Amino acid sequence: MEKVSFQSPGDGEALEFYVIEQTRINGVNYLLVAEEEEGDCDAFILKDLSQEKEEEAMYEMVESEEELEYISRIFSEILEDVDFTM
């Protein structure tokens, strides 16, 4: 499982997550990431906000309830053995 680092825009703190899955919906890339590599833990859905020509990707956590539910259902279908609880 790939481990990625993100820099918090507020305080510059480095955050590390494991990428569980990624998908592209309506031209937007989404990552399902978790704090731990295995077992039960918090997971987050990140949305790529960067433009195609930018060298570095810029992600933010999906906070819209409607978008979060929709993307969670997509990831649930992709990952049949993963159970999402909100």
Contacts in CASP RR format, 6 or more apart in sequence:
PFRMAT RR
TARGET T0000
AUTHOR 0000-0000-0000
METHOD contacts of the structure
MODEL  1
MEKVSFQSPGDGEALEFYVIEQTRINGVNYLLVAEEEEGDCDAFILKDLS
QEKEEEAMYEMVESEEELEYISRIFSEILEDVDFTM
1 18 0 8 1.000
1 19 0 8 1.000
1 20 0 8 1.000
1 37 0 8 1.000
2 18 0 8 1.000
2 19 0 8 1.000
3 16 0 8 1.000
3 17 0 8 1.000
3 18 0 8 1.000
3 19 0 8 1.000
3 37 0 8 1.000
4 16 0 8 1.000
4 17 0 8 1.000
4 18 0 8 1.000
4 19 0 8 1.000
4 31 0 8 1.000
4 33 0 8 1.000
5 14 0 8 1.000
5 15 0 8 1.000
5 16 0 8 1.000
6 14 0 8 1.000
6 15 0 8 1.000
6 16 0 8 1.000
6 17 0 8 1.000
6 46 0 8 1.000
6 59 0 8 1.000
7 13 0 8 1.000
7 14 0 8 1.000
7 15 0 8 1.000
8 14 0 8 1.000
8 15 0 8 1.000
17 33 0 8 1.000
17 34 0 8 1.000
17 35 0 8 1.000
17 44 0 8 1.000
18 33 0 8 1.000
18 34 0 8 1.000
18 35 0 8 1.000
18 36 0 8 1.000
18 37 0 8 1.000
19 31 0 8 1.000
19 32 0 8 1.000
19 33 0 8 1.000
20 32 0 8 1.000
20 33 0 8 1.000
20 34 0 8 1.000
20 43 0 8 1.000
20 75 0 8 1.000
20 79 0 8 1.000
20 82 0 8 1.000
21 31 0 8 1.000
21 32 0 8 1.000
21 75 0 8 1.000
21 78 0 8 1.000
21 79 0 8 1.000
22 29 0 8 1.000
22 30 0 8 1.000
22 31 0 8 1.000
22 32 0 8 1.000
23 29 0 8 1.000
23 30 0 8 1.000
23 71 0 8 1.000
23 74 0 8 1.000
23 75 0 8 1.000
23 78 0 8 1.000
24 30 0 8 1.000
25 71 0 8 1.000
25 74 0 8 1.000
28 47 0 8 1.000
28 48 0 8 1.000
29 47 0 8 1.000
29 48 0 8 1.000
29 57 0 8 1.000
30 45 0 8 1.000
30 46 0 8 1.000
30 47 0 8 1.000
30 48 0 8 1.000
30 62 0 8 1.000
30 71 0 8 1.000
30 74 0 8 1.000
30 75 0 8 1.000
31 45 0 8 1.000
31 46 0 8 1.000
31 48 0 8 1.000
31 59 0 8 1.000
32 43 0 8 1.000
32 44 0 8 1.000
32 45 0 8 1.000
32 75 0 8 1.000
32 79 0 8 1.000
33 43 0 8 1.000
33 44 0 8 1.000
33 45 0 8 1.000
33 46 0 8 1.000
34 41 0 8 1.000
34 42 0 8 1.000
34 43 0 8 1.000
34 44 0 8 1.000
35 41 0 8 1.000
35 42 0 8 1.000
35 43 0 8 1.000
43 84 0 8 1.000
44 61 0 8 1.000
44 62 0 8 1.000
45 61 0 8 1.000
45 62 0 8 1.000
45 68 0 8 1.000
45 71 0 8 1.000
45 72 0 8 1.000
45 75 0 8 1.000
46 59 0 8 1.000
46 60 0 8 1.000
46 61 0 8 1.000
46 62 0 8 1.000
47 59 0 8 1.000
47 60 0 8 1.000
47 61 0 8 1.000
47 62 0 8 1.000
47 67 0 8 1.000
48 57 0 8 1.000
48 58 0 8 1.000
48 59 0 8 1.000
49 58 0 8 1.000
49 59 0 8 1.000
49 60 0 8 1.000
50 56 0 8 1.000
50 57 0 8 1.000
50 58 0 8 1.000
62 68 0 8 1.000
62 71 0 8 1.000
68 86 0 8 1.000
69 86 0 8 1.000
72 84 0 8 1.000
72 86 0 8 1.000
75 82 0 8 1.000
75 84 0 8 1.000
76 82 0 8 1.000
76 84 0 8 1.000
END
